[in-house]
């Protein structure tokens, strides 16, 4: 009974991890879609964006394969591998077995359960690797977004300085233009009076 509860807990943990991985992958696809809309603003080439999309697609395929493998093993376990005492007695004619045969049959069942647990452990290990890859990709995206944010702030400051200089120049230019026009008119007036 305790083994069944621990197996159920492991199953729930794996299902939760798969669901979380699926959500993380969807988030990565959304981020990549944002990059695709304007890759130059993120200092990425279209080729790099496509490479990242392929990586996330491969990751999604791996998670889907792990989910299918997990579901197949879960169904196999529910279909007869996780035997209750009554099912065990039905499947194996325990009344006609010697103690040695009963021990051998029990050992065989334990071996099968151990194989399933090993398979689940391998799946969890794969999911751990996939999760690590997702984490690294998210860290990279966060770094890119941080760099982009810093670049935008820097360019905004430069633009504000440039706008200030332009406004100062326009004020000075308007005043200087008026002085030049007045000087030209005075010169024309002097020339007209001299003639």
WODAWO-V424546 format. One record per residue. RES is the residue in three letters. OMEGA is omega in whole degrees, 0 to 359 (none if undefined). Layout:
RES:OMEGA  RES:OMEGA
This chain:
UNK:179  UNK:179  UNK:178  UNK:179  UNK:180  UNK:177  UNK:178  UNK:179  UNK:178  UNK:178  UNK:181  UNK:179  UNK:180  UNK:178  UNK:178  UNK:179  UNK:178  UNK:179  UNK:179  UNK:178  UNK:179  UNK:178  UNK:178  UNK:180  UNK:176  UNK:177  UNK:177  UNK:178  UNK:178  UNK:179  UNK:180  UNK:177  UNK:177  UNK:178  UNK:183  UNK:182  UNK:179  UNK:186  UNK:182  UNK:181  UNK:177  UNK:182  UNK:178  UNK:173  UNK:178  UNK:179  UNK:179  UNK:178  UNK:179  UNK:178  UNK:180  UNK:178  UNK:179  UNK:178  UNK:181  UNK:177  UNK:177  UNK:178  UNK:179  UNK:178  UNK:178  UNK:180  UNK:178  UNK:178  UNK:178  UNK:179  UNK:180  UNK:179  UNK:179  UNK:181  UNK:178  UNK:179  UNK:178  UNK:179  UNK:179  UNK:178  UNK:180  UNK:184  UNK:177  UNK:181  UNK:180  UNK:189  UNK:169  UNK:182  UNK:181  UNK:179  UNK:178  UNK:180  UNK:178  UNK:186  UNK:181  UNK:181  UNK:187  UNK:181  UNK:180  UNK:181  UNK:173  UNK:178  UNK:180  UNK:179  UNK:179  UNK:177  UNK:178  UNK:179  UNK:178  UNK:178  UNK:177  UNK:178  UNK:179  UNK:177  UNK:178  UNK:179  UNK:178  UNK:178  UNK:178  UNK:178  UNK:177  UNK:177  UNK:178  UNK:178  UNK:176  UNK:179  UNK:178  UNK:178  UNK:176  UNK:179  UNK:178  UNK:177  UNK:179  UNK:178  UNK:178  UNK:178  UNK:178  UNK:178  UNK:179  UNK:179  UNK:178  UNK:177  UNK:178  UNK:180  UNK:178  UNK:179  UNK:179  UNK:180  UNK:177  UNK:177  UNK:179  UNK:179  UNK:178  UNK:178  UNK:179  UNK:178  UNK:180  UNK:180  UNK:178  UNK:178  UNK:178  UNK:181  UNK:179  UNK:177  UNK:180  UNK:178  UNK:177  UNK:178  UNK:180  UNK:178  UNK:176  UNK:180  UNK:181  UNK:177  UNK:180  UNK:182  UNK:179  UNK:179  UNK:180  UNK:179  UNK:179  UNK:178  UNK:180  UNK:179  UNK:179  UNK:179  UNK:179  UNK:179  UNK:178  UNK:178  UNK:179  UNK:180  UNK:178  UNK:179  UNK:180  UNK:180  UNK:180  UNK:182  UNK:none
